[in-house]
Amino acid sequence: MENKSGKMVGTCGYYRGFEQGAGELGCVLLSQYCGQGLMNSALELAITFGLQTMNLKRIWAATTPQNKKAIQLLERLGLKKTRDTEDGEVEFDLVIT
C-alpha cells in the first residue's frame, strides 16, 4: 500500500503448497512502483511469517525466465534456482534445515 494515498500497489503471499511444510510464495506489483524496494520489504516479512508463524521448512517461488527483475529479487532474498519446469517457468527454493 502506498503511504501517501493508501492505494493498493501490489500483493504478496502464500498461494499453494503447504504439504510437508512447504509453501509457494508469489507477488505482483504495479510497474510504476518497481525499483522502490517495496516488494523486497514485503517478501522479507512474508518469509519471516512463513518460517516463524506457519513453521514452513521450504518456501518456493516460480517465474518466467524472462522476468529478470523477479529473478533478481528472489536471489537477493536468498532463494536459489532449483529447476526449469515443464511449463516453461523457473523454480526457486529457500530450504531451511
N, CA, C and O atoms as a Tinker XYZ file with bonds, in Angstrom:
   388  protein
     1  N      0.849000   -1.164000    0.000000    73     2
     2  CA     0.000000    0.000000    0.000000    64     1     3
     3  C      0.900000    1.234000    0.000000    63     2     4     5
     4  O      1.870000    1.311000    0.754000    81     3
     5  N      0.569000    2.174000   -0.838000    73     3     6
     6  CA     1.317000    3.421000   -0.887000    64     5     7
     7  C      0.964000    4.270000    0.333000    63     6     8     9
     8  O     -0.213000    4.455000    0.642000    81     7
     9  N      1.962000    4.774000    1.011000    73     7    10
    10  CA     1.725000    5.532000    2.241000    64     9    11
    11  C      0.930000    6.809000    2.022000    63    10    12    13
    12  O      0.015000    7.104000    2.790000    81    11
    13  N      1.266000    7.574000    0.983000    73    11    14
    14  CA     0.613000    8.870000    0.762000    64    13    15
    15  C     -0.873000    8.738000    0.471000    63    14    16    17
    16  O     -1.699000    9.403000    1.096000    81    15
    17  N     -1.206000    7.881000   -0.478000    73    15    18
    18  CA    -2.597000    7.796000   -0.946000    64    17    19
    19  C     -3.391000    6.654000   -0.322000    63    18    20    21
    20  O     -4.622000    6.664000   -0.358000    81    19
    21  N     -2.695000    5.667000    0.251000    73    19    22
    22  CA    -3.373000    4.485000    0.751000    64    21    23
    23  C     -3.782000    3.538000   -0.368000    63    22    24    25
    24  O     -4.535000    2.591000   -0.140000    81    23
    25  N     -3.287000    3.793000   -1.577000    73    23    26
    26  CA    -3.615000    2.984000   -2.752000    64    25    27
    27  C     -2.885000    1.638000   -2.701000    63    26    28    29
    28  O     -1.703000    1.571000   -2.363000    81    27
    29  N     -3.605000    0.580000   -3.040000    73    27    30
    30  CA    -3.014000   -0.744000   -3.129000    64    29    31
    31  C     -2.123000   -0.786000   -4.374000    63    30    32    33
    32  O     -2.592000   -0.518000   -5.480000    81    31
    33  N     -0.855000   -1.118000   -4.199000    73    31    34
    34  CA     0.089000   -1.112000   -5.314000    64    33    35
    35  C      0.579000   -2.508000   -5.680000    63    34    36    37
    36  O      1.266000   -2.679000   -6.687000    81    35
    37  N      0.234000   -3.498000   -4.877000    73    35    38
    38  CA     0.664000   -4.858000   -5.165000    64    37    39
    39  C      0.162000   -5.817000   -4.108000    63    38    40    41
    40  O     -0.571000   -5.447000   -3.191000    81    39
    41  N      0.576000   -7.052000   -4.265000    73    39    42
    42  CA     0.182000   -8.088000   -3.321000    64    41    43
    43  C      1.290000   -9.139000   -3.242000    63    42    44    45
    44  O      2.054000   -9.325000   -4.189000    81    43
    45  N      1.362000   -9.810000   -2.113000    73    43    46
    46  CA     2.263000  -10.949000   -1.989000    64    45    47
    47  C      1.695000  -11.880000   -0.932000    63    46    48    49
    48  O      0.944000  -11.464000   -0.050000    81    47
    49  N      2.064000  -13.127000   -1.038000    73    47    50
    50  CA     1.598000  -14.090000   -0.059000    64    49    51
    51  C      1.849000  -15.511000   -0.503000    63    50    52    53
    52  O      2.465000  -15.766000   -1.538000    81    51
    53  N      1.360000  -16.425000    0.301000    73    51    54
    54  CA     1.477000  -17.854000    0.013000    64    53    55
    55  C      0.230000  -18.308000   -0.712000    63    54    56    57
    56  O     -0.889000  -18.060000   -0.261000    81    55
    57  N      0.426000  -18.972000   -1.838000    73    55    58
    58  CA    -0.691000  -19.303000   -2.711000    64    57    59
    59  C     -1.078000  -20.771000   -2.698000    63    58    60    61
    60  O     -2.256000  -21.093000   -2.851000    81    59
    61  N     -0.150000  -21.639000   -2.525000    73    59    62
    62  CA    -0.455000  -23.072000   -2.519000    64    61    63
    63  C      0.718000  -23.825000   -1.927000    63    62    64    65
    64  O      1.749000  -23.254000   -1.569000    81    63
    65  N      0.522000  -25.099000   -1.840000    73    63    66
    66  CA     1.560000  -25.954000   -1.276000    64    65    67
    67  C      1.113000  -26.449000    0.072000    63    66    68    69
    68  O      0.069000  -27.090000    0.188000    81    67
    69  N      1.875000  -26.165000    1.074000    73    67    70
    70  CA     1.624000  -26.461000    2.471000    64    69    71
    71  C      1.724000  -27.946000    2.817000    63    70    72    73
    72  O      1.625000  -28.309000    3.989000    81    71
    73  N      1.916000  -28.813000    1.818000    73    71    74
    74  CA     2.148000  -30.211000    2.134000    64    73    75
    75  C      3.581000  -30.335000    2.652000    63    74    76    77
    76  O      4.505000  -29.751000    2.087000    81    75
    77  N      3.748000  -31.065000    3.682000    73    75    78
    78  CA     5.058000  -31.353000    4.256000    64    77    79
    79  C      5.831000  -30.076000    4.584000    63    78    80    81
    80  O      7.049000  -30.026000    4.414000    81    79
    81  N      5.129000  -29.052000    5.051000    73    79    82
    82  CA     5.783000  -27.831000    5.498000    64    81    83
    83  C      6.333000  -26.949000    4.403000    63    82    84    85
    84  O      7.300000  -26.219000    4.626000    81    83
    85  N      5.733000  -26.999000    3.212000    73    83    86
    86  CA     6.200000  -26.175000    2.093000    64    85    87
    87  C      5.103000  -25.210000    1.667000    63    86    88    89
    88  O      3.918000  -25.520000    1.781000    81    87
    89  N      5.497000  -24.042000    1.177000    73    87    90
    90  CA     4.527000  -23.077000    0.687000    64    89    91
    91  C      5.074000  -22.301000   -0.490000    63    90    92    93
    92  O      6.248000  -21.929000   -0.505000    81    91
    93  N      4.218000  -22.051000   -1.492000    73    91    94
    94  CA     4.624000  -21.257000   -2.656000    64    93    95
    95  C      4.371000  -19.785000   -2.374000    63    94    96    97
    96  O      3.265000  -19.386000   -2.010000    81    95
    97  N      5.407000  -18.996000   -2.546000    73    95    98
    98  CA     5.345000  -17.556000   -2.329000    64    97    99
    99  C      5.236000  -16.865000   -3.683000    63    98   100   101
   100  O      5.986000  -17.177000   -4.607000    81    99
   101  N      4.304000  -15.930000   -3.796000    73    99   102
   102  CA     4.138000  -15.194000   -5.044000    64   101   103
   103  C      3.892000  -13.728000   -4.780000    63   102   104   105
   104  O      3.549000  -13.328000   -3.667000    81   103
   105  N      4.073000  -12.920000   -5.831000    73   103   106
   106  CA     3.867000  -11.486000   -5.673000    64   105   107
   107  C      3.546000  -10.838000   -7.016000    63   106   108   109
   108  O      3.888000  -11.348000   -8.083000    81   107
   109  N      2.875000   -9.694000   -6.918000    73   107   110
   110  CA     2.554000   -8.861000   -8.077000    64   109   111
   111  C      2.687000   -7.412000   -7.616000    63   110   112   113
   112  O      2.239000   -7.058000   -6.526000    81   111
   113  N      3.305000   -6.578000   -8.451000    73   111   114
   114  CA     3.485000   -5.170000   -8.118000    64   113   115
   115  C      3.220000   -4.342000   -9.364000    63   114   116   117
   116  O      3.708000   -4.669000  -10.446000    81   115
   117  N      2.450000   -3.271000   -9.216000    73   115   118
   118  CA     2.220000   -2.373000  -10.337000    64   117   119
   119  C      3.564000   -1.833000  -10.831000    63   118   120   121
   120  O      4.429000   -1.475000  -10.031000    81   119
   121  N      3.728000   -1.778000  -12.144000    73   119   122
   122  CA     5.030000   -1.456000  -12.730000    64   121   123
   123  C      5.572000   -0.099000  -12.296000    63   122   124   125
   124  O      6.786000    0.058000  -12.171000    81   123
   125  N      4.714000    0.876000  -12.066000    73   123   126
   126  CA     5.211000    2.205000  -11.691000    64   125   127
   127  C      5.830000    2.234000  -10.291000    63   126   128   129
   128  O      6.452000    3.228000   -9.913000    81   127
   129  N      5.666000    1.161000   -9.523000    73   127   130
   130  CA     6.231000    1.093000   -8.175000    64   129   131
   131  C      7.454000    0.181000   -8.100000    63   130   132   133
   132  O      8.028000    0.009000   -7.025000    81   131
   133  N      7.856000   -0.404000   -9.223000    73   131   134
   134  CA     9.033000   -1.271000   -9.244000    64   133   135
   135  C     10.293000   -0.451000   -8.971000    63   134   136   137
   136  O     10.374000    0.728000   -9.317000    81   135
   137  N     11.261000   -1.092000   -8.349000    73   135   138
   138  CA    12.539000   -0.463000   -8.091000    64   137   139
   139  C     12.585000    0.406000   -6.849000    63   138   140   141
   140  O     13.580000    1.091000   -6.614000    81   139
   141  N     11.530000    0.393000   -6.052000    73   139   142
   142  CA    11.484000    1.215000   -4.844000    64   141   143
   143  C     11.726000    0.404000   -3.570000    63   142   144   145
   144  O     11.724000    0.961000   -2.472000    81   143
   145  N     11.933000   -0.910000   -3.711000    73   143   146
   146  CA    12.191000   -1.755000   -2.549000    64   145   147
   147  C     10.944000   -2.219000   -1.825000    63   146   148   149
   148  O     11.038000   -2.867000   -0.783000    81   147
   149  N      9.765000   -1.894000   -2.368000    73   147   150
   150  CA     8.516000   -2.262000   -1.691000    64   149   151
   151  C      8.332000   -3.775000   -1.616000    63   150   152   153
   152  O      8.008000   -4.314000   -0.558000    81   151
   153  N      8.539000   -4.455000   -2.739000    73   151   154
   154  CA     8.319000   -5.897000   -2.748000    64   153   155
   155  C      9.413000   -6.623000   -1.985000    63   154   156   157
   156  O      9.154000   -7.662000   -1.377000    81   155
   157  N     10.614000   -6.101000   -2.005000    73   155   158
   158  CA    11.682000   -6.700000   -1.209000    64   157   159
   159  C     11.279000   -6.720000    0.262000    63   158   160   161
   160  O     11.390000   -7.746000    0.933000    81   159
   161  N     10.812000   -5.577000    0.754000    73   159   162
   162  CA    10.378000   -5.485000    2.159000    64   161   163
   163  C      9.196000   -6.399000    2.437000    63   162   164   165
   164  O      9.162000   -7.084000    3.459000    81   163
   165  N      8.225000   -6.410000    1.526000    73   163   166
   166  CA     7.031000   -7.231000    1.726000    64   165   167
   167  C      7.381000   -8.718000    1.746000    63   166   168   169
   168  O      6.869000   -9.462000    2.583000    81   167
   169  N      8.241000   -9.152000    0.838000    73   167   170
   170  CA     8.601000  -10.568000    0.796000    64   169   171
   171  C      9.473000  -10.965000    1.981000    63   170   172   173
   172  O      9.379000  -12.093000    2.464000    81   171
   173  N     10.312000  -10.065000    2.451000    73   171   174
   174  CA    11.076000  -10.360000    3.676000    64   173   175
   175  C     10.123000  -10.648000    4.837000    63   174   176   177
   176  O     10.319000  -11.599000    5.594000    81   175
   177  N      9.094000   -9.816000    4.965000    73   175   178
   178  CA     8.096000  -10.036000    6.022000    64   177   179
   179  C      7.348000  -11.349000    5.806000    63   178   180   181
   180  O      7.105000  -12.091000    6.758000    81   179
   181  N      6.986000  -11.635000    4.563000    73   179   182
   182  CA     6.257000  -12.867000    4.263000    64   181   183
   183  C      7.105000  -14.098000    4.558000    63   182   184   185
   184  O      6.602000  -15.093000    5.081000    81   183
   185  N      8.385000  -14.030000    4.225000    73   183   186
   186  CA     9.281000  -15.156000    4.504000    64   185   187
   187  C      9.405000  -15.371000    6.010000    63   186   188   189
   188  O      9.330000  -16.503000    6.489000    81   187
   189  N      9.593000  -14.294000    6.745000    73   187   190
   190  CA     9.680000  -14.399000    8.205000    64   189   191
   191  C      8.398000  -14.993000    8.774000    63   190   192   193
   192  O      8.452000  -15.862000    9.646000    81   191
   193  N      7.250000  -14.535000    8.291000    73   191   194
   194  CA     5.961000  -15.065000    8.742000    64   193   195
   195  C      5.844000  -16.554000    8.412000    63   194   196   197
   196  O      5.393000  -17.344000    9.241000    81   195
   197  N      6.251000  -16.928000    7.206000    73   195   198
   198  CA     6.186000  -18.331000    6.804000    64   197   199
   199  C      7.039000  -19.230000    7.670000    63   198   200   201
   200  O      6.633000  -20.336000    8.025000    81   199
   201  N      8.214000  -18.755000    8.006000    73   199   202
   202  CA     9.125000  -19.561000    8.814000    64   201   203
   203  C      8.722000  -19.593000   10.279000    63   202   204   205
   204  O      8.711000  -20.658000   10.896000    81   203
   205  N      8.393000  -18.445000   10.839000    73   203   206
   206  CA     8.162000  -18.360000   12.281000    64   205   207
   207  C      6.726000  -18.678000   12.699000    63   206   208   209
   208  O      6.511000  -19.270000   13.757000    81   207
   209  N      5.757000  -18.298000   11.894000    73   207   210
   210  CA     4.358000  -18.498000   12.275000    64   209   211
   211  C      3.745000  -19.729000   11.625000    63   210   212   213
   212  O      3.013000  -20.482000   12.267000    81   211
   213  N      4.048000  -19.928000   10.349000    73   211   214
   214  CA     3.496000  -21.078000    9.632000    64   213   215
   215  C      4.364000  -22.322000    9.782000    63   214   216   217
   216  O      3.950000  -23.422000    9.415000    81   215
   217  N      5.570000  -22.144000   10.322000    73   215   218
   218  CA     6.532000  -23.233000   10.506000    64   217   219
   219  C      6.881000  -23.952000    9.210000    63   218   220   221
   220  O      7.045000  -25.172000    9.196000    81   219
   221  N      6.993000  -23.196000    8.122000    73   219   222
   222  CA     7.377000  -23.789000    6.846000    64   221   223
   223  C      8.840000  -24.209000    6.895000    63   222   224   225
   224  O      9.668000  -23.559000    7.533000    81   223
   225  N      9.136000  -25.290000    6.220000    73   223   226
   226  CA    10.501000  -25.785000    6.112000    64   225   227
   227  C     11.067000  -25.526000    4.721000    63   226   228   229
   228  O     12.277000  -25.589000    4.501000    81   227
   229  N     10.174000  -25.237000    3.798000    73   227   230
   230  CA    10.569000  -24.952000    2.413000    64   229   231
   231  C      9.647000  -23.871000    1.870000    63   230   232   233
   232  O      8.424000  -23.977000    1.957000    81   231
   233  N     10.248000  -22.839000    1.312000    73   231   234
   234  CA     9.493000  -21.782000    0.640000    64   233   235
   235  C      9.958000  -21.791000   -0.805000    63   234   236   237
   236  O     11.159000  -21.803000   -1.074000    81   235
   237  N      9.011000  -21.784000   -1.739000    73   235   238
   238  CA     9.379000  -21.824000   -3.148000    64   237   239
   239  C      8.593000  -20.795000   -3.935000    63   238   240   241
   240  O      7.528000  -20.336000   -3.520000    81   239
   241  N      9.152000  -20.450000   -5.082000    73   239   242
   242  CA     8.525000  -19.471000   -5.967000    64   241   243
   243  C      8.855000  -19.847000   -7.404000    63   242   244   245
   244  O      9.872000  -20.486000   -7.672000    81   243
   245  N      7.995000  -19.448000   -8.313000    73   243   246
   246  CA     8.205000  -19.714000   -9.732000    64   245   247
   247  C      7.949000  -18.446000  -10.526000    63   246   248   249
   248  O      7.090000  -17.637000  -10.176000    81   247
   249  N      8.708000  -18.289000  -11.597000    73   247   250
   250  CA     8.525000  -17.156000  -12.500000    64   249   251
   251  C      8.986000  -17.570000  -13.886000    63   250   252   253
   252  O      9.482000  -18.680000  -14.079000    81   251
   253  N      8.823000  -16.682000  -14.839000    73   251   254
   254  CA     9.302000  -16.968000  -16.187000    64   253   255
   255  C     10.778000  -16.588000  -16.301000    63   254   256   257
   256  O     11.245000  -15.705000  -15.582000    81   255
   257  N     11.507000  -17.240000  -17.186000    73   255   258
   258  CA    12.924000  -16.897000  -17.359000    64   257   259
   259  C     13.115000  -15.446000  -17.828000    63   258   260   261
   260  O     14.170000  -14.855000  -17.600000    81   259
   261  N     12.109000  -14.884000  -18.474000    73   259   262
   262  CA    12.198000  -13.516000  -18.978000    64   261   263
   263  C     12.023000  -12.461000  -17.876000    63   262   264   265
   264  O     12.383000  -11.302000  -18.080000    81   263
   265  N     11.484000  -12.837000  -16.731000    73   263   266
   266  CA    11.214000  -11.887000  -15.657000    64   265   267
   267  C     12.477000  -11.691000  -14.814000    63   266   268   269
   268  O     12.583000  -12.181000  -13.690000    81   267
   269  N     13.419000  -10.964000  -15.391000    73   267   270
   270  CA    14.736000  -10.778000  -14.768000    64   269   271
   271  C     14.639000  -10.073000  -13.414000    63   270   272   273
   272  O     15.383000  -10.405000  -12.491000    81   271
   273  N     13.732000   -9.108000  -13.289000    73   271   274
   274  CA    13.586000   -8.381000  -12.024000    64   273   275
   275  C     13.114000   -9.323000  -10.911000    63   274   276   277
   276  O     13.604000   -9.244000   -9.784000    81   275
   277  N     12.169000  -10.210000  -11.222000    73   275   278
   278  CA    11.688000  -11.169000  -10.221000    64   277   279
   279  C     12.800000  -12.138000   -9.838000    63   278   280   281
   280  O     12.952000  -12.476000   -8.664000    81   279
   281  N     13.567000  -12.581000  -10.809000    73   279   282
   282  CA    14.681000  -13.494000  -10.529000    64   281   283
   283  C     15.702000  -12.818000   -9.626000    63   282   284   285
   284  O     16.180000  -13.423000   -8.666000    81   283
   285  N     16.041000  -11.563000   -9.927000    73   283   286
   286  CA    16.982000  -10.823000   -9.084000    64   285   287
   287  C     16.443000  -10.670000   -7.664000    63   286   288   289
   288  O     17.188000  -10.809000   -6.695000    81   287
   289  N     15.157000  -10.386000   -7.545000    73   287   290
   290  CA    14.528000  -10.233000   -6.233000    64   289   291
   291  C     14.604000  -11.536000   -5.444000    63   290   292   293
   292  O     15.001000  -11.537000   -4.279000    81   291
   293  N     14.225000  -12.638000   -6.072000    73   291   294
   294  CA    14.244000  -13.928000   -5.382000    64   293   295
   295  C     15.660000  -14.291000   -4.940000    63   294   296   297
   296  O     15.865000  -14.778000   -3.828000    81   295
   297  N     16.623000  -14.053000   -5.809000    73   295   298
   298  CA    18.009000  -14.361000   -5.454000    64   297   299
   299  C     18.502000  -13.458000   -4.325000    63   298   300   301
   300  O     19.228000  -13.913000   -3.441000    81   299
   301  N     18.117000  -12.197000   -4.349000    73   299   302
   302  CA    18.500000  -11.260000   -3.290000    64   301   303
   303  C     17.939000  -11.704000   -1.940000    63   302   304   305
   304  O     18.544000  -11.463000   -0.896000    81   303
   305  N     16.775000  -12.356000   -1.973000    73   303   306
   306  CA    16.130000  -12.830000   -0.744000    64   305   307
   307  C     16.656000  -14.190000   -0.293000    63   306   308   309
   308  O     16.206000  -14.724000    0.721000    81   307
   309  N     17.605000  -14.750000   -1.038000    73   307   310
   310  CA    18.237000  -15.996000   -0.628000    64   309   311
   311  C     17.666000  -17.258000   -1.254000    63   310   312   313
   312  O     18.080000  -18.361000   -0.899000    81   311
   313  N     16.719000  -17.116000   -2.185000    73   311   314
   314  CA    16.197000  -18.287000   -2.867000    64   313   315
   315  C     17.160000  -18.679000   -3.985000    63   314   316   317
   316  O     17.777000  -17.821000   -4.615000    81   315
   317  N     17.279000  -19.964000   -4.219000    73   315   318
   318  CA    18.188000  -20.488000   -5.235000    64   317   319
   319  C     17.389000  -21.177000   -6.333000    63   318   320   321
   320  O     16.409000  -21.870000   -6.061000    81   319
   321  N     17.819000  -20.979000   -7.571000    73   319   322
   322  CA    17.165000  -21.657000   -8.693000    64   321   323
   323  C     17.387000  -23.154000   -8.548000    63   322   324   325
   324  O     18.514000  -23.619000   -8.377000    81   323
   325  N     16.274000  -23.907000   -8.621000    73   323   326
   326  CA    16.386000  -25.355000   -8.456000    64   325   327
   327  C     16.043000  -26.128000   -9.713000    63   326   328   329
   328  O     16.540000  -27.236000   -9.917000    81   327
   329  N     15.185000  -25.546000  -10.569000    73   327   330
   330  CA    14.855000  -26.302000  -11.779000    64   329   331
   331  C     14.079000  -25.446000  -12.773000    63   330   332   333
   332  O     13.500000  -24.414000  -12.435000    81   331
   333  N     14.093000  -25.922000  -14.013000    73   331   334
   334  CA    13.226000  -25.401000  -15.057000    64   333   335
   335  C     12.027000  -26.341000  -15.118000    63   334   336   337
   336  O     12.195000  -27.556000  -15.213000    81   335
   337  N     10.813000  -25.781000  -15.065000    73   335   338
   338  CA     9.620000  -26.615000  -15.058000    64   337   339
   339  C      9.201000  -26.985000  -16.475000    63   338   340   341
   340  O      9.652000  -26.379000  -17.447000    81   339
   341  N      8.343000  -27.975000  -16.579000    73   339   342
   342  CA     7.840000  -28.424000  -17.870000    64   341   343
   343  C      6.996000  -27.364000  -18.567000    63   342   344   345
   344  O      6.883000  -27.364000  -19.793000    81   343
   345  N      6.401000  -26.458000  -17.788000    73   343   346
   346  CA     5.556000  -25.428000  -18.397000    64   345   347
   347  C      6.305000  -24.118000  -18.658000    63   346   348   349
   348  O      5.679000  -23.074000  -18.840000    81   347
   349  N      7.637000  -24.170000  -18.676000    73   347   350
   350  CA     8.436000  -23.027000  -19.092000    64   349   351
   351  C      8.782000  -22.025000  -18.021000    63   350   352   353
   352  O      9.224000  -20.920000  -18.335000    81   351
   353  N      8.593000  -22.377000  -16.762000    73   351   354
   354  CA     8.967000  -21.472000  -15.678000    64   353   355
   355  C     10.264000  -21.939000  -15.030000    63   354   356   357
   356  O     10.735000  -23.049000  -15.280000    81   355
   357  N     10.828000  -21.084000  -14.203000    73   355   358
   358  CA    11.975000  -21.455000  -13.386000    64   357   359
   359  C     11.514000  -21.426000  -11.947000    63   358   360   361
   360  O     10.758000  -20.547000  -11.532000    81   359
   361  N     11.979000  -22.395000  -11.200000    73   359   362
   362  CA    11.558000  -22.523000   -9.800000    64   361   363
   363  C     12.727000  -22.230000   -8.878000    63   362   364   365
   364  O     13.861000  -22.632000   -9.138000    81   363
   365  N     12.434000  -21.527000   -7.802000    73   363   366
   366  CA    13.424000  -21.141000   -6.806000    64   365   367
   367  C     12.990000  -21.660000   -5.441000    63   366   368   369
   368  O     11.797000  -21.717000   -5.142000    81   367
   369  N     13.957000  -22.035000   -4.621000    73   367   370
   370  CA    13.686000  -22.597000   -3.308000    64   369   371
   371  C     14.484000  -21.899000   -2.218000    63   370   372   373
   372  O     15.626000  -21.486000   -2.419000    81   371
   373  N     13.851000  -21.781000   -1.063000    73   371   374
   374  CA    14.525000  -21.415000    0.171000    64   373   375
   375  C     14.273000  -22.589000    1.106000    63   374   376   377
   376  O     13.181000  -22.729000    1.657000    81   375
   377  N     15.268000  -23.415000    1.279000    73   375   378
   378  CA    15.123000  -24.617000    2.091000    64   377   379
   379  C     15.769000  -24.380000    3.451000    63   378   380   381
   380  O     16.924000  -23.962000    3.536000    81   379
   381  N     15.030000  -24.645000    4.488000    73   379   382
   382  CA    15.507000  -24.455000    5.842000    64   381   383
   383  C     15.790000  -25.825000    6.436000    63   382   384   385
   384  O     14.929000  -26.704000    6.428000    81   383
   385  N     16.981000  -26.001000    6.944000    73   383   386
   386  CA    17.331000  -27.298000    7.542000    64   385   387
   387  C     17.442000  -27.184000    9.034000    63   386   388
   388  O     17.729000  -28.173000    9.708000    81   387
